[in-house]
Amino acid sequence: MGGRIEVAVGSITEFRGDAIVNAANSGLLGGGGVDGAIHAAAGPELLAECRRLREGPLRDGLPVGKAVATGAGRLPVKAVIHTVGPVWSGGGRGEADLLASCYTECLSLARDRGYRTIAFPAVSTGVYGYPKDRAARVALESIVGFLSAWDLPERVTLVFYTDGDAGILNGLR
């Protein structure tokens, strides 16, 4: 991996770099978990921009597996890249492919914008119920695959809320 992937423990809202990923719901207007934390830390500018997206190109919401970038409001980054992960339904409904798409879509947006650094939360592992060990494997495989083909982003940080969650990823490396 050449040191391009890092693991951190804490709040993604404190990441300093080019972009953070928001594990959003399709409505983009905030919710629980990391989505709520990002909206709260970013302030009203983020919500206003998300509302504009919902009134325009994303009238029907952001589809699962896709990503869209917005400004970051008061966050110490240039952009928030929102993605909607799949709800876990036992693994037989394409959840792994949809989750992989979340990561590659976000990385593609970061690359296209020239971003050197991006941080991801553990997409879909909260209320969407994706098993953490399976989600970590999909995340790592998707990120490693993308980085093997592209120079940007230069560094990807996986931000976990607890040491225990971070430990799951370390077991896969």
N, C-alpha and C positions, 0 to 999 in steps of 0.2 A: 504493500500500500504506500510505501515511500513516505510515511508520516503525513499523508494528506487527510487522514481520518483521525479525529480526536473524540474522546469521550469526556463529558463534563457532567457534574452533578450540581443542580441548582435550578434557578428560574431562567427560562429562555428569555425573559424580558430584560435580563441584565447583560445579555450577550452584546459584545461590541464588535462590529464587523459590518459587512455590506448588507446582509439580509437574514431575516429569520423566517421560518416557516410556521404558519398557523394551521393547526389541525382544526379546520373550520367545519361548520355544518353548511349544507347547500344554500341556506339563506344568507350567509355571510354577515349577519347582523349581530354576532356575538352569541355566546352560549355559556356553558359551564367549562370547567377544567382549564386547559391551556388557552382555549379560545377566549374565555371570559377574562383570564389574566392578561392576555395580550391586548384586548380591547380596553380594559381598565387602565393599563399602563400607557397605552398610546394616546388616550384621550379622545375627545369628540371628533377630531379631524379624521381618524380612521373610520369611525362609524359613518360619518358624512360621505366619505369616499365610497364605502361599501354600499351605502344607499343609492348613490349615483349609478353604480354598476348594476344594481338590481332594477333601477328605473330605465336602464338602457340595454347594453348588450347581454346582460345576465338576468333578464326579466324572469326567467324560469328557474333561476338559481344556478350555482356552479355544479356541474355533474360530478359524480363520483369518479375519482382517478384523474381529474383535471386540475389545473392550477391557474391562478391569476395573481398578478402583482399589484400592490397599491403602495402609496406612501406609508410612512411609519409613524406619523404624528410625533409624539414626544419620546419615542423609543430611540436608543442610541445606534440606530442602523439606518440605511438608506431606504429600505423597502421591507414590507411584509409580503411574503408569498403565501397565499391561501391555497390549501388543497383540502379536498373532501375525501377522507378514507372510507373504505367499505365497512359496513356493519358485519360482524362475524356471524355467519349462519351455519357453522359446522365445517366450513372449508370446501364444500362442494359446489359453490356458486361463483367461482372465479375470484374469490376474495384475494388470493395471493397475487394474481395478475393486476387487479385493480390497485392493490397496495403498492406494488412495484411501480405502476404507472404514476402514482402520487409522487414518489421519489424522483423518477426520471423527468417528469414534467417540471417539477420545481428546479431540478438541476439544470434543465434546458433553459428555463427562463433566466436563471442566474447567469449561465454562460452567455446567453444572447445579450444580456445587459452589461457584460464585462465584469461581473462581480467576482472578487477573489475569495471571499469567505461567505459561508452560509451555515446556519445552525438549524437543525431539525429537532422537534420533539418526537416522542414515540407515537407516531400517527396510528390512530384507530384502537389504541390499547386501553383507553379509558372507558367511557360509557358505551362505546361501540363494541367492546368485548372481545377484540382480537387477542388471542393468547400471546402473552408478552414474548415468550421464547420464539414462537413462529414469526411474529412481527419483526423481531430483532434479526432473524435470519434473512427475511425478505429485504429489510432495510439494508443490511450489510451487502448482500449480493447485488442489489440494485445500484448502490452507491459505488462499489468496487467496479462493477461493469461499466458504469458511466465514466468514472475517472480513468479507466484504462484506455478509453477512446478520446478523451478531451483533456485539454490543459486547464480549462476553467470549469468550475471554481478550483482554486489552488488548495483550499482547505475546507473540509466539511466537519462540523462539530455536531455530535449527537448529544443532546442535552437531556439528561434524565433527572427526574425530580428527587429520586432517592438513590442511595448507594446500592441498595438491593436490586433496583431496576437496571442500573449501570452494570452490575455484576453479571446479569444475564448475557449482555453483549460480550463481555470479556470472556465468557465461557465458549463463545463461538469462534473467537479469533485464533 
